[in-house]
């Protein structure tokens, strides 16, 4: 009986870690071709958040209203390749059929760490592959506008462990955009095209206050 109890305790303690690792390594599995629907969003609807900035340009995390899972809270904009796509909190298949989705265990734009955002390659998000190092893209949210400079682009396997490295880093604010590869693939594809950018403009969220 003690051996059984021991296995039960190991399962209870280890289950959150196992679930997190499983979801993190499988978050790049975009399977379905989306049907994008345009929805209006007033990004100034929560404009009162601008009154919560401190003098040094930071936002107090304690005074912010974070988006709920499944809600649209911004847009991903890449002017060079005509991308202007709604951004949702979450990356379920239903969300990815509407626009770009932010992986729930990643950081919000403005926080120290990496914001991981995925979108289907067809018909829009695959154009991130035309971005070059040094070029910029934007993430506009209900609480601030952020600009990122591309630091790297690459093709990786869908289960590449680099995603765990990005989730773990907390030295700078980054955005990690990804889509299915090859870019003309429909349905499951084993690779992802990835764009990584560092935040160069936009408010910083003070997570300690």
C-alpha positions in Angstrom: 0.0 0.0 0.0 2.9 2.4 0.7 4.2 1.7 -2.8 0.8 2.6 -4.3 0.6 5.8 -2.2 4.1 6.7 -3.4 3.2 6.4 -7.0 0.1 8.4 -6.4 2.1 11.2 -4.8 4.6 11.2 -7.7 1.8 11.5 -10.2 0.1 14.4 -8.3 3.3 16.3 -7.9 4.6 15.7 -11.4 1.4 16.1 -13.3 1.6 19.9 -13.7 5.2 19.7 -14.9 4.3 16.9 -17.3 1.4 18.8 -18.7 3.4 22.0 -19.1 6.2 20.2 -20.9 3.8 18.4 -23.2 1.9 21.5 -24.1 5.0 23.5 -24.6 6.6 21.0 -27.0 3.4 20.6 -28.9 2.3 24.2 -29.1 3.8 24.5 -32.6 1.4 21.9 -34.0 -0.8 23.9 -36.3 -3.1 21.5 -38.1 -6.0 23.2 -39.8 -6.1 25.8 -42.6 -8.0 28.8 -41.1 -10.9 30.8 -42.4 -10.2 34.3 -41.2 -13.0 36.5 -40.0 -12.6 40.2 -39.7 -13.9 41.6 -36.4 -13.8 45.1 -35.2 -11.9 46.0 -32.1 -11.6 49.3 -30.3 -8.1 49.2 -29.0 -8.8 52.3 -27.0 -11.6 50.6 -25.1 -9.4 50.1 -22.1 -7.7 53.5 -22.5 -7.9 54.1 -18.8 -4.9 51.9 -18.5 -2.8 54.7 -19.9 -3.5 56.6 -16.7 -1.8 53.8 -14.8 1.7 54.4 -16.3 4.3 55.5 -13.8 6.7 58.3 -14.6 9.4 56.2 -16.2 7.1 54.7 -18.8 6.2 51.5 -17.0 2.9 49.9 -16.5 2.0 48.5 -13.0 1.0 44.9 -13.4 -1.1 45.1 -10.3 -3.3 47.8 -11.8 -3.7 46.2 -15.3 -6.6 44.2 -16.5 -5.2 41.2 -18.4 -7.3 39.6 -21.2 -9.3 36.5 -20.6 -8.6 33.3 -22.5 -10.2 33.3 -25.9 -10.5 37.1 -26.0 -9.1 39.4 -28.7 -6.8 41.9 -27.2 -4.8 43.3 -30.1 -3.3 43.0 -33.6 -0.1 41.8 -35.1 1.0 44.2 -37.8 3.8 43.7 -40.4 3.6 46.6 -42.8 6.3 45.3 -45.1 4.3 42.3 -46.1 0.7 43.6 -45.6 0.0 41.6 -42.4 -2.7 43.1 -40.1 -4.2 40.2 -38.2 -6.2 40.1 -34.9 -4.4 38.7 -31.9 -6.2 36.5 -29.3 -5.2 35.2 -25.9 -4.9 31.5 -26.4 -4.0 29.2 -29.3 -6.8 26.7 -29.7 -7.9 25.6 -33.2 -10.9 27.8 -32.9 -8.8 30.8 -32.1 -6.3 30.1 -34.9 -9.2 30.0 -37.3 -9.9 33.6 -36.4 -6.4 35.1 -36.4 -3.1 34.8 -34.5 -3.0 33.2 -31.1 -0.8 33.8 -28.1 0.4 30.7 -26.3 -1.0 31.0 -22.8 2.1 30.0 -20.8 4.2 32.7 -22.5 4.6 36.3 -21.5 2.4 39.2 -22.5 3.9 41.9 -24.7 5.8 44.3 -22.4 6.7 41.7 -19.8 10.3 40.4 -19.5 10.4 37.2 -21.4 9.0 35.8 -24.7 5.6 36.3 -26.2 4.9 33.3 -28.4 2.4 33.9 -31.2 1.3 31.4 -33.8 -0.8 31.7 -36.9 -1.7 29.5 -39.9 0.5 29.9 -42.9 -2.5 30.2 -45.3 -3.7 32.7 -46.3 -1.9 35.4 -44.3 0.6 34.6 -41.5 3.0 32.7 -43.8 4.2 36.0 -45.1 6.3 36.5 -41.9 8.8 34.4 -43.9 9.6 37.5 -45.9 10.9 39.4 -42.9 14.6 40.1 -42.7 16.9 40.6 -39.7 16.8 44.3 -38.7 13.3 44.9 -40.0 10.4 45.6 -37.6 6.9 44.4 -36.8 4.3 45.6 -34.3 2.0 44.2 -31.7 -0.8 46.6 -30.8 -2.7 45.7 -27.6 -5.5 47.2 -25.5 -2.9 48.5 -23.1 0.0 49.6 -25.3 1.7 49.5 -28.7 5.0 47.6 -29.1 7.6 47.5 -31.8 10.0 44.6 -32.3 13.2 44.4 -34.3 13.8 41.0 -36.0 17.0 39.4 -34.6 16.7 36.0 -36.3 14.6 33.9 -38.7 14.9 30.1 -39.0 13.1 26.9 -39.9 12.8 24.4 -37.0 11.1 21.1 -36.3 7.7 21.3 -34.8 9.0 19.8 -31.5 12.3 21.8 -31.4 13.3 22.3 -27.8 14.2 26.0 -28.5 10.7 26.9 -27.5 11.4 25.7 -24.0 14.5 28.0 -24.0 12.4 30.9 -25.1 9.8 30.2 -22.5 12.5 30.1 -19.8 14.4 33.3 -20.7 13.5 36.4 -18.7 16.3 38.8 -19.6 14.5 40.9 -22.3 11.1 41.3 -23.9 10.9 39.3 -27.1 8.3 38.1 -29.6 8.4 34.7 -31.2 6.2 34.4 -34.3 5.8 31.1 -36.0 3.8 29.4 -38.7 3.7 26.1 -40.6 6.4 25.2 -43.0 6.6 24.6 -46.0 4.5 27.7 -46.5 2.2 26.1 -49.0 1.5 23.2 -46.7 -2.1 22.3 -45.9 -2.9 20.2 -42.8 -0.1 18.8 -40.7 3.5 19.8 -41.5 6.6 18.8 -39.5 8.4 22.1 -39.6 7.8 25.7 -38.5 9.1 29.0 -39.8 10.1 31.2 -36.9 10.7 34.9 -36.5 12.2 36.2 -33.3 12.3 39.9 -32.4 13.4 42.0 -29.5 11.2 44.9 -28.1 12.6 48.3 -29.1 9.6 50.6 -28.3 6.6 50.4 -26.1 5.8 50.4 -22.4 7.4 48.0 -19.9 5.2 46.1 -17.5 6.5 46.3 -14.0 5.6 42.8 -12.7 6.8 43.6 -9.2 4.2 46.3 -8.6 
